[in-house]
Amino acid sequence: IRDGTVIATTLTIADDQESPLMLSGVLRHGEEQLAIENILRSRETLMIFFDELSRPVARALCTLDPLGAPKAMKLVASAKQRYTGPWTQLLSEVLDEVQGLEDPTIAIASNHAPTRVKVGLTLHGFETIKLSAIGQDDVIDFSLDDPDEGHGLEQSTWHLLENLFGAQLFHSPQVQEGVDQRELTDILAVSESGQCLFEAKTAAILTTSLERTTARRAKSVQKQIDKGIDQLVGAIKNLTAGLPLLTKTGKVLTLASPLNPHRHAVVMVSEMLPALDWEGICGQLLAGSEKSGARLHVLDLQELRVLVGISRDIPEVFVEYLDYRFKAVQDRKYAFLRMRPEGPPIP
């Protein structure tokens, strides 16, 4: 473009051959452009992986393809004047074309004709990082390679909600049924505006083949959603019946009557895959809501993080946004919706 050559990158992760993850961006700061030069020149770099909560969860040494790296270095070096500066509409157009080179489904007319060089990457020396989240009344550990993958999603959900609900957040509360005691739900959050129950359901990744098709992944997530809805409907039934509740350490748990009678029940999944039948899931959520008297949702960490972020550390606002989201799903008869980070106006 007029102000210099645009340097952009796309990282493609083909864990699902039918639907690979692609992360694209423009290097519009001088230090970023210098960094990519140094990486291409040395042909290796340290790669650090962050999760949906921006926590560093793993690291590995990344080695660049010895054939592709010199070609990419030559391309970058040929740009005598490089664009640096603010984001513009023109950069958006260029990035759309860059993404279209990798993903034919979003290919658009080529007005800027970007030049592309592919560089293969190899990871080795992979290490995971153990994290501990310290809350007001609990400490829960997290590790990416924990064989109990459901625990990882459960811990991350708790970590997101802990600052928002504080002492009114209960991990693994128990319900007393006669002489028997069992878990009510994975996480229970209480506020003056209502009660929120969370069931973390994750499809196995560590113990399954990377060659799984998109359809098989979707089927696995659907099974977890089915199970989560059934468990939440049962948990709401126990709450409505007024059965005795305990914390996971055995203390009596007394819930104050909320000003808002609505309860929200959330199935947390590892990923809201577009390949799922979201019209059918909407039907399941509405049926479960009618049966239980609660408002049911399916969320992943990305969506929950946005909801927590726009709630401004006020649990009542969080519940109001869940109300808003449920009504949007109900009106559209479609459950795959994403809230904007700035948030809609609160009704």
N, C-alpha and C positions, 0 to 999 in steps of 0.2 A: 504494500500500500504506500501512499505518498510519504508517510512519516517513517518508513523503514520496513524491512522484512519482518513478517510475523513468524515467530518460532512457537510451535505448538507441539504437544505430546499427547499420545493416546496409549494408555496401559490396558492391554487386553488380557483378561483372565478367563481361560476357556475351561472352567470346571464343569460347565454344562455346554457341550458342543453345539446344541441347538439354540442356546440363548446365553452366549458369553457375556461376562461383565466387562464394560468398557468405560474407563475413566479418562476424560479428555480435559485439557486446559491449555491456556495460552501463557507462555512465559513472558510477562510484561514488566519484569523488574530486572535490573542489571545483574544482581547477585544470583538470580535464578538462571539466567543465561550463562553466567560464568560457571555455575555449579554443573550444568549439563555438559559444558565443554570439558570440565575436569573429569566427570564420570566417563564420558566417551573416550577421553585420552587414556585414563588408567584402566578402562574396561572392567571395572568392578566398583561396587559401592555397598554400603550397609543399608539394608532395607528394614524399616520398622513398620509394623502393622498396628493400626489403631482400630478399636471396635466402634460401635454406634454411639458410645458414650465418650468418645475421644480419649479412651484409655489405651496406653501402649500395652499390647497383649502378647506380642511376639516379635522376634528379630531374626534375620538371616543374612548371610553374605550373598550378594547378587553378582553373578559373573555375566558379562555381556558377550554376545556372539562375536568371535574374532573376525568374522567376515563382514558382519553388518555394522559393527561399531565404527570402523574406519570410514565407511561410506557415509554414515550419519555425521561423523566429525567433519568430513569434507563439505557436506551440505551446509552445516551450521557455520563453518568458517567462511564459506563463500558469501555469506550475508554481511557485507561491510557495514551497512547501516541497519540496525535492528530496532524494531518498535519497542519503546518503553513508555509507559504512561497509563492513564486511566482506561477503564473499560468503555468501549464505544459500540454502537450498533454495527459498525463495520467489522469489528472483532467477532461479534456474534455470528455474522454471516460467514466469516472465514472458518470459525470453529464448526459451524454446521456442515460445511463442505469437508472439513477434516474428518468429522465423525462419519459422514456419508461414504468416505473411502473405505472405512472398516465395516460399516453396516449398511448393506444395500437397501435395507427396508426403510432407511431414513435418508437415502441419497436424494440430493436436490440438484438443480441446474448449477453447473460450474461457472461462476463468474470470475473467480479469483484463481482457479487452477492451481491449487496447492501441490507441491512436490512432496512425495512421501518416501521414506526409507524405513524398512522394517529391521529391527534389531531383536534377536532372540535373547531371552533371559533365562538363567539357570540359578536356582536357589540351593544353597547347601549350608550346613552348620545351623540348621533351624533350631531356635530355642524359644520356649514359651516363658512368660513372666507370670509369677504368682502375685495376685493382688489381694488386698484385704480392705473391705469397705467397713468403716467404723461408724456406726449409727448411735443414736441416743441410748438404745437399750439392747443392741445386738452388734455382733461383728461377724461378717460372712465373707468367706474366702472365695476367690475365683481364679480359675486357670483354664486357658483355652483348650488344653488337652485332657481336661477332666473327663474320664469315661462316662460319668453321669452328666450327659449333655443337657438334660432337663434342668439340673441344678444350676448350670451356667446361666441359662436364660432366666431362671427364677431369681438368681442373685442380682443380675443386671437390672431386672425389673424393680426389685426391692431398692437397689442403689439409686435408681432414678427417682423413686417416690419418697425416699427416706427424708430428705430435707423438706419436701413439700408437706408431708403429714406428721413428721416428728414423732412424738410419743404416741400418736394415734395410728401408727402403722404397726401391724402385727404379722410377723413371719410365722407361717405354719401354725395358726391357731387351731385348737382342738375342740371337738364337740363331744359331749357326754351323752351316750345313748344307752340308758339303763346302766349296766355294769361295764359296758364297753366304751372305750375312748378312741377316737380316730381323728385324722386331720379334717378340719372343716373345708379349708381351701389353702392354696399356697400362700397368698398374701391377702390380708384384710386391711383396708384403709377406711378410717372413720372421720367424718367432719359434720358440722352443723347442717350441711346441705345434703347429706346422705351417706350411704355406705357403698364402698367399691370392693368387689371381690376379683381376684386375679388368679387364673390357672395358667401356668407356663407349660406349653406343649411344644416340644421341638422334635423334628424328624431327625433320626440318627444320621450323622455325617461321617464320624471317625471310623465307624464299623461297616460302612457301605462302600461300594465301588464308585470310583469317579466316572465310570462309564454310564451311569444311570441316565436315562432319557428325561427330558422335561416332563413328559407325561407321568413317569414313575415318581419323580420328585413331587409333582402336584398331588398324585394319589396318596403319597405318604403324608403330606401336610393335611390333606382333607381328612384322613383318618384321625389325626391329632385334633383337628377342629371338632369332629363328631364327638370324640371322647371328652374334650373340654366342655362343650355345651352340656352334655349329659351330667357331668360332675358339677357344673355351676348351677344347673337347675336343681339338683339334689341339695347343694349347699344352701341355696336360697330357701328351699323348703324347710331345712333345719332351722334357719334363722327365723322364719315366719312362725314356726312351731314353738319358738322360745326355748329351745333346748339349752341346757347349761353350756357355757363356753369357758375354755381355759387357755392360757398362753401355753406356748410349747414347753415352758418350764414348770407348768402345773398350777400357776396362779389363777384365781378366779377372774374372768374377764367379763365386766359388765359394760354393755354398750348403752350410751345415752340415746334417748329417742331423738332422731334428727328432725329438724324443722321441715326438711324436704322429705316426703315419704318415699321418693324414688330410690331404688337401689340400682347400681350398675354392676354388671358381671362381664368380665373381660377375658377372652381366650387370647393369651399371648403366644404368638407363633414365631418361629425363627425368621421367616420371611413371608411377606404378603405377595406370593407369586402371581403375576398376571395370568398365568396359565390355568389358575383355578376357576371353577364355575362360580363367579361372584354373585350372579343372580340367584343361583341355588342356595348359596351360603346366606344371602339376605333372607330368603324364605325360612331357612333354619333359625336364624337369629330372631326373626319376628315371631315364629312359632314358639320358640323357647321363651321369648319375652312374655307372650300371652299366657303361657303355661305357668311361669314362675312369678309374674308380676314385676320382674326386674327388667332393665334395659340391657340387652346383650350386645357385645361388640367382639370383633376380631381385630387385633392390632399386632404390629411388630415393634421392635425397639425404635426404629426410625420414626414411626408415627407417635409412639408414646413420648419420645423425647420432644417432639414439636408441641404436643399437648401440655407437657409439663413446663416447657419453656415459655409458652404464651400465657401461662396461668399466673405469672408474676408472684410466685411463692405464696399464693392464696389458694388453699384447698377447695374453698367454695367456688372459686372461678374455674378450677379444674373440672369440678362436677358439672358446672353449667356448660362448659365446652363439650363434655360427654353428652349432655342432653341435646345440645345443638347438633352434634355429629350423628347421634342416633336418629334424630328427625330427618336429617339430610339423607341418610341411608334409607329410611322408611319412605321418603318422598320419591327417591330415584329408583327404589327397588333394586339397588346395586350396592354391594358392601365394600367394593374396592375404591375407597376415597382417600385422598390425602389432604390434610389440613395445611394451609399456608403458614409459614413461620410467623407472619405478622398477625395472623388470627382474624376471624370474622368478627363483626360486631356482636357483642353479647346481647341476647334478647332481653 
